[in-house]
């Protein structure tokens, strides 16, 4: 799905994925008010006769090497689910992907209030119904990813994100007014030398608590499950309830974070990010990953790459783009320290 102003990018994507014989669907009102929903309705309606699944890519995604073969295997492994092959590195779902990577899972349940839609595949029968749903129930101003989330929830269809992600996101000017969000890169991609992904592997389902460093506010929060939605609570009191005190958090953060990071990122942001990292370790321990196992788990290739994007993904609105990689690399070892600390206050501590 594309806007005519991005026609060349869409055609390049079409050529790169020739094995899938993709079609390009353009915005039917390119001069109208910015909206991805009207294009999404057309894109999700363009299901090929006899297809079992329907894939929609937005014009600013970059698929990984071997994308077509990988998604075919994924469709066979999880034929009834919505499958997303990208989620942006600071989202709530991105932290689910990191937990999945740490625990060796192949999939993470999408838990934001929207579906990660830039590279999304649905069962064909589900895809065909979206246009009618949107016509009847979605306001014209509703973002397409929110409408898709509402639609899948109504059908009871789960959406799962691949671990690793299989597509990245170009840093091009937003056509729908999202430039204020900063860079929206993926959590991690496959790399040469990775063992073949086992898409039949387990999924991390929606958790009771999902830690998140809110890239918008620069604050740490924990999303606490409330029915099929999540409410926001601040992280520090929840850590304190488990016994991890503010004094210990301050001392460990001060000892672990290198001076080179403190020179480019404010102390407030570092402290808040540290809370999130500790809470992530606590949740990993709740899933059975003990503190003594975390260092080895964190250094497995997919997990290591997923963790390296956690810091820049959280502070991307406050950090120069040219510092993303350096800051991410510098914060991997501190992150492992924080995960281990949090894990000591998670799980069964009797």
C-alpha positions in Angstrom: 0.0 0.0 0.0 1.5 3.3 -1.1 1.0 7.0 -1.6 1.7 8.1 -5.2 4.4 10.4 -3.9 6.2 7.3 -2.9 5.6 5.5 -6.1 9.3 4.8 -6.9 9.8 3.2 -3.4 6.7 1.1 -3.8 7.9 -0.1 -7.3 11.3 -1.0 -5.9 9.7 -3.0 -3.1 7.5 -4.7 -5.7 10.6 -5.6 -7.8 12.5 -6.9 -4.7 9.7 -9.2 -3.8 9.0 -10.5 -7.3 8.7 -14.1 -6.0 5.5 -13.0 -4.3 4.0 -11.3 -7.4 2.9 -8.3 -5.4 0.5 -5.6 -6.5 0.8 -1.9 -5.6 -2.4 -0.3 -4.2 -2.3 3.5 -4.2 -4.1 5.9 -2.0 -7.5 6.6 -3.8 -7.5 10.2 -2.6 -3.9 11.3 -2.6 -4.8 15.0 -2.3 -7.3 14.3 0.5 -6.7 14.7 4.3 -3.7 12.4 5.4 -5.1 9.0 6.2 -3.7 5.5 5.9 -7.1 3.8 6.4 -8.6 4.5 3.0 -5.5 2.9 1.3 -5.5 0.0 3.9 -9.1 -0.8 3.0 -8.2 -1.2 -0.6 -5.0 -3.1 0.2 -6.7 -5.6 2.5 -9.5 -6.2 -0.1 -7.0 -7.2 -2.9 -6.8 -10.8 -1.9 -5.8 -13.2 -4.7 -8.4 -15.9 -5.6 -7.5 -19.1 -3.9 -5.0 -17.5 -1.5 -4.7 -18.9 2.1 -3.0 -15.7 3.4 -2.8 -12.0 2.4 0.3 -9.9 3.1 0.2 -6.1 3.1 3.4 -4.1 3.2 3.6 -0.4 3.6 5.7 1.5 1.1 8.4 2.5 3.7 9.4 -1.0 4.9 12.6 -2.9 4.1 12.2 -6.7 4.1 15.1 -8.8 5.2 17.0 -11.2 3.0 14.9 -14.3 2.2 11.7 -12.6 3.3 9.4 -14.5 1.0 10.5 -17.9 2.1 10.5 -16.9 5.7 6.9 -15.7 5.7 5.7 -18.7 3.8 7.1 -20.9 6.6 5.5 -18.7 9.2 2.1 -19.0 7.5 2.4 -22.7 7.6 3.4 -22.7 11.3 0.6 -20.4 12.5 -2.1 -20.5 9.8 -5.0 -19.0 11.9 -3.2 -16.0 13.4 -2.4 -12.5 12.3 1.4 -12.3 11.8 3.4 -9.1 12.0 6.9 -9.0 10.8 7.8 -5.6 12.2 7.2 -3.7 15.4 8.9 -0.5 16.3 11.7 -0.6 18.8 10.1 1.5 21.5 6.6 0.1 21.6 5.1 -2.0 24.3 5.1 -5.0 22.0 8.9 -4.4 21.4 9.5 -5.3 25.0 7.4 -8.4 24.5 9.7 -9.3 21.6 12.7 -8.8 23.9 11.2 -11.1 26.6 10.5 -13.7 23.8 14.1 -13.4 22.6 15.5 -13.9 26.1 13.4 -16.9 26.8 13.9 -18.5 23.3 10.4 -18.0 22.0 9.6 -17.6 18.3 6.7 -15.2 18.6 5.4 -12.4 20.9 1.8 -11.4 21.2 1.1 -7.9 20.1 -0.1 -6.0 23.2 -0.3 -2.3 22.1 -3.6 -0.6 21.4 -2.9 -1.0 17.7 -1.7 -3.8 15.4 1.9 -3.4 14.1 0.7 -3.0 10.5 3.7 -2.0 8.3 4.4 -5.7 7.4 1.3 -7.7 8.4 -0.1 -11.0 7.1 -3.6 -12.2 7.8 -5.6 -15.4 6.9 -7.3 -14.6 3.6 -10.8 -14.9 5.0 -9.9 -12.4 7.7 -8.3 -10.0 5.3 -11.4 -10.0 3.0 -13.6 -8.8 5.9 -11.7 -5.7 6.9 -13.0 -3.4 4.3 -16.6 -4.0 5.3 -15.8 -3.7 9.0 -14.0 -0.4 8.5 -16.9 0.9 6.4 -19.4 0.2 9.1 -17.5 0.7 12.3 -14.4 2.9 11.7 -14.4 6.7 11.6 -12.5 8.2 8.6 -10.0 9.7 11.0 -9.2 6.3 12.7 -5.7 5.1 12.1 -5.6 1.9 10.1 -3.6 0.1 12.7 -6.1 0.9 15.4 -9.0 -0.2 13.1 -7.2 -3.4 12.4 -6.7 -4.0 16.2 -10.4 -3.4 16.9 -11.3 -5.7 14.0 -9.1 -8.6 15.1 -10.2 -8.3 18.7 -13.8 -8.5 17.6 -13.1 -11.7 15.6 -11.0 -13.1 18.4 -7.9 -13.4 16.1 -4.6 -13.0 17.8 -1.7 -11.0 16.3 1.8 -12.2 16.9 5.2 -10.6 16.1 8.0 -12.6 14.7 11.2 -13.0 16.7 13.4 -11.7 15.1 11.5 -9.2 13.0 11.7 -9.7 9.3 11.4 -6.1 8.1 12.7 -2.7 9.1 11.3 0.8 8.6 12.7 3.5 6.4 13.3 6.9 8.1 11.4 8.9 5.6 9.2 11.9 6.3 5.8 10.7 7.6 2.7 11.2 5.4 0.4 10.9 8.3 2.0 13.4 10.8 4.1 10.9 12.8 7.5 12.7 12.5 7.3 13.7 16.1 7.7 10.1 17.1 11.3 10.0 16.0 13.0 7.1 14.3 10.8 3.9 14.3 13.2 1.1 13.6 12.6 -2.6 14.2 13.6 -4.5 17.3 16.1 -6.8 15.6 16.6 -8.5 12.2 18.0 -12.0 11.2 21.7 -12.0 10.5 24.1 -14.2 8.6 25.1 -17.1 10.8 21.8 -17.3 12.7 20.3 -20.8 12.9 17.1 -21.1 10.8 14.1 -19.7 12.7 11.7 -22.3 14.0 8.3 -20.7 13.5 6.7 -23.7 15.1 8.3 -22.6 18.4 6.4 -21.1 21.4 4.9 -17.7 21.7 5.0 -15.3 24.7 1.3 -14.6 25.2 -0.1 -11.4 26.7 1.5 -11.1 30.1 0.0 -9.8 33.4 2.6 -7.0 33.3 4.7 -5.5 30.4 7.4 -3.0 31.4 7.9 -0.1 28.9 10.1 2.9 28.8 7.7 5.4 27.3 9.5 7.1 24.5 6.9 9.8 24.4 7.3 10.9 28.1 10.8 9.6 28.9 9.4 7.8 31.9 9.2 4.2 32.9 5.8 2.5 33.3 4.4 -0.9 33.6 1.3 -1.9 31.7 -0.8 -4.0 33.9 -3.3 -6.3 32.2 -6.9 -5.3 32.9 -9.2 -7.7 31.0 -8.0 -7.7 27.3 -6.5 -4.2 27.7 -3.7 -2.7 29.7 -3.6 0.2 32.2 -0.5 2.2 33.0 1.2 2.2 36.4 4.5 3.6 37.4 7.4 1.2 37.7 9.1 2.2 40.9 6.3 1.4 43.3 5.8 -2.1 41.7 9.5 -2.8 42.0 9.4 -1.6 45.6 6.5 -4.0 46.3 8.8 -6.8 45.2 11.6 -5.5 47.5 13.8 -3.6 45.1 14.3 -0.3 46.8 15.0 3.2 45.4 18.4 3.2 47.2 19.5 0.0 45.5 18.2 1.1 42.2 20.2 4.4 42.4 23.4 2.7 43.5 23.3 -0.1 40.9 22.5 2.4 38.1 25.3 4.7 39.1 27.8 1.8 39.1 26.7 0.2 35.9 26.0 3.1 33.4 29.3 4.3 31.7 30.3 8.0 31.8 30.2 8.1 28.0 26.4 7.6 28.1 25.9 10.2 30.8 27.6 12.7 28.6 24.9 12.4 25.9 21.8 11.4 27.8 20.2 13.1 30.8 20.3 11.5 34.3 16.5 11.5 34.4 16.2 9.4 31.2 19.0 7.0 32.3 17.3 6.4 35.7 13.9 5.9 34.2 15.3 3.5 31.6 17.1 1.6 34.4 13.7 1.0 36.1 12.4 -0.5 32.9 15.4 -2.8 32.5 15.1 -4.0 36.0 11.4 -4.6 35.6 12.0 -6.5 32.4 14.3 -8.9 34.3 11.7 -9.3 37.0 9.1 -10.3 34.4 11.6 -12.7 32.7 12.1 -14.4 36.1 8.3 -14.6 36.5 8.5 -16.7 33.3 11.1 -19.0 34.7 14.4 -17.3 33.5 16.5 -17.1 36.7 19.1 -14.4 37.2 22.0 -16.8 36.8 20.8 -17.8 33.4 20.2 -14.3 32.1 23.7 -13.5 30.9 24.0 -16.5 28.6 20.4 -16.0 27.4 21.1 -12.3 26.7 24.2 -13.1 24.6 22.5 -15.4 22.2 22.6 -13.6 18.8 18.9 -12.7 18.4 18.5 -11.7 22.0 21.7 -9.6 22.0 20.5 -7.7 18.9 17.0 -7.2 20.4 18.5 -5.9 23.7 20.9 -3.5 21.8 18.0 -1.6 20.4 16.2 -1.1 23.8 18.1 2.0 24.9 18.1 4.0 21.6 14.5 2.8 20.9 13.4 4.4 24.2 15.3 7.7 24.0 15.2 8.3 20.3 13.3 11.5 20.7 16.0 12.8 23.1 19.1 11.5 21.4 20.8 12.6 18.1 20.3 9.9 15.4 24.1 9.6 14.9 24.4 8.4 18.5 21.9 5.6 18.3 24.2 2.7 17.6 27.0 3.8 20.0 24.6 4.4 22.8 22.9 1.0 22.2 26.2 -0.8 22.3 27.4 1.0 25.4 24.2 0.1 27.3 24.1 -3.7 26.5 26.2 -4.7 29.5 24.4 -2.3 31.9 21.2 -3.8 30.6 22.3 -7.3 31.4 23.2 -6.1 34.9 19.8 -4.6 35.3 18.0 -7.7 34.0 19.9 -9.8 36.5 19.1 -7.4 39.3 15.4 -7.4 38.5 15.3 -11.2 38.1 16.4 -11.6 41.7 13.1 -10.0 42.7 11.0 -11.9 40.3 9.8 -15.5 40.1 9.6 -17.7 43.1 11.9 -16.2 45.7 11.0 -18.4 48.7 
